[in-house]
Amino acid sequence: MEHIAAFMLLIACSDDLQACREYPAPAVAYETVEQCRAELTPALRTMPASQTKSFGKCVEIDPALFYEDVEIVWDVTRKGGIEVSIDVINPHMAIQSVARADIAANANQEADSELN
């Protein structure tokens, strides 16, 4: 059986849900989802009283992803839920894309100077 870890996501929003921000969780990661869930309610109670809309979620994650460069993308829904996706970032892909963009920009500049 594959071991799955979890992390806690805490979000505080304005009344209209237009301005939201993350708050630090009590731990970076949890060994089990159950451990995360046990700390979720107490963590929500520590959220600032000025933020009337507070949300929390325990998200399961493959422990191998803790060693990868990932981006956690979240969104608060109108119904008060949190949607979370975890996207692995490939740094080699980003470098190649930037390099291609620079080459294309240089080629366009050379073509423009030849026309002038």
HELIX and SHEET records of a PDB file:
HELIX    1   1 VAL A   33  ARG A   45  1                                  13    
HELIX    2   2 PRO A   63  TYR A   67  5                                   5    
HELIX    3   3 PRO A   91  LEU A  115  1                                  25    
SHEET    1   A 3 CYS A  20  TYR A  23  0                                        
SHEET    2   A 3 ALA A   5  CYS A  13 -1                                        
SHEET    3   A 3 LYS A  53  ILE A  61 -1                                        
SHEET    1   B 2 VAL A  70  VAL A  76  0                                        
SHEET    2   B 2 ILE A  82  VAL A  88 -1                                        
END                                                                             
